[in-house]
Amino acid sequence: MEQRVEKFKKIFYGLDRAFGRYKSDGEKINGKASGKAFIIKETVVDQLWIDHLEGKDPSLGIIPIRDDSTCTWGCIDIDTYPLDHKKIITDIRKKDLPLIVCQSKSLGAHIYLFSKEPQPCVTWDKTLRSIASVLGFSGKEIFPKQKKLNGKDDVGSWINLPYFGEMRYAFLDSGEGASLEEFFSMYDQYVCDDIEKISIQKKIIKTKKSKFKFDMAPPCLKIMEGKGYPQGTRNNGIFNVGVFYRKAFPNDWEDLLQKFITKYMPEMKPEEVIREKKQIALNNDEGEIKYFYRCILLVMGCLRFG
């Protein structure tokens, strides 16, 4: 047990002068587990790590940022319920990203990235936000939350650790739960020497040739081609794709857009499709396309067609 505790502690070591605690009340609010969460400004002693792995309430939360504004691990917190963890893992492996997915206390997901040596939290923030975007989780909570601490009274934000109780485990690539020893093996496999060397742009482009002429499209359209367009995103999806086609293929944009709709949104009503096409076809007073993408990230990625 002592070796397991030391390995776990080494992996998730963070700020050593404060820690978080969480005690469940067994209830859920809007799918999220409820309970008492609080922070204690005391030294993180070994017994806390032991009690956590033995499942003794309250569970332990660690603050990843250290006093020197570095850390060795970060996390993307996905608080969507229910969640298809296997689908996320498959997408991660397809993009060849060195990540480990763990189930959170509310059955959401904590997507972890680890480094062998401490690296600046500024770098962690930039890298994790880029990864979140690639995976389709832009805007989700990122840990470490802080890029630096403002003196000894500032302790940053903590996050619940995995391997407490029966549900907070990592996932194998098969989608099955991993034992603590299997988690250690995955850590050894995916821990990074330098997180800055993770080429996010390469992961976006590293896909098979687009069936819908998206080879010149901005990254967001390439990502959505692989992930699909869930309900609630379809009208904006049609509009964004239509704008790209009209800019890149002005003579064939309507035919290309119709093929795209047939593939991804066959249930769309004809009147909805006609309405979007009319908007896309509008010009301004100078004869240029009147509308731009309904997404800032798409605009930034599409300057070459602006």
Secondary structure as GFF3:
##gff-version 3
##sequence-region A 1 306
A	DSSP	alpha_helix	2	12	.	.	.	ID=ss1
A	DSSP	beta_strand	19	29	.	.	.	ID=ss2
A	DSSP	beta_strand	32	40	.	.	.	ID=ss3
A	DSSP	alpha_helix	46	53	.	.	.	ID=ss4
A	DSSP	beta_strand	59	62	.	.	.	ID=ss5
A	DSSP	beta_strand	70	78	.	.	.	ID=ss6
A	DSSP	alpha_helix	85	94	.	.	.	ID=ss7
A	DSSP	beta_strand	100	103	.	.	.	ID=ss8
A	DSSP	beta_strand	109	120	.	.	.	ID=ss9
A	DSSP	alpha_helix	121	134	.	.	.	ID=ss10
A	DSSP	beta_strand	141	143	.	.	.	ID=ss11
A	DSSP	beta_strand	159	160	.	.	.	ID=ss12
A	DSSP	alpha_helix	180	190	.	.	.	ID=ss13
A	DSSP	three_ten_helix	195	197	.	.	.	ID=ss14
A	DSSP	alpha_helix	200	205	.	.	.	ID=ss15
A	DSSP	three_ten_helix	214	216	.	.	.	ID=ss16
A	DSSP	alpha_helix	219	227	.	.	.	ID=ss17
A	DSSP	alpha_helix	234	248	.	.	.	ID=ss18
A	DSSP	alpha_helix	253	264	.	.	.	ID=ss19
A	DSSP	alpha_helix	270	281	.	.	.	ID=ss20
A	DSSP	alpha_helix	296	301	.	.	.	ID=ss21
A	DSSP	three_ten_helix	303	305	.	.	.	ID=ss22
###
